[in-house]
């Protein structure tokens, strides 16, 4: 997830929505994919993909 709005998103809800979508696609969170929660106020460090 690349962006959370200050007004319209709840971090926990966005995390759960993404986790559920990955699980429905038979992708293992923390094995096939890692979810990094973003913040509308703070940038995350760059990640190598």
C-alpha positions, 0 to 999 in steps of 0.5 A: 500500500503506498498511501494512507489519507489523513482523513479517510483511512484507518491504518488497522482497517487498511492492513486487514483489508490488504491481508484478507485480499492476499489470503483470498488469493492464496498468498501467505502474508509474512511468507510470500508477502510482507505488509508494511503499514504506511503513515500519512505523516512519515515516509518509510525507508526505501525497500529493495524489491 
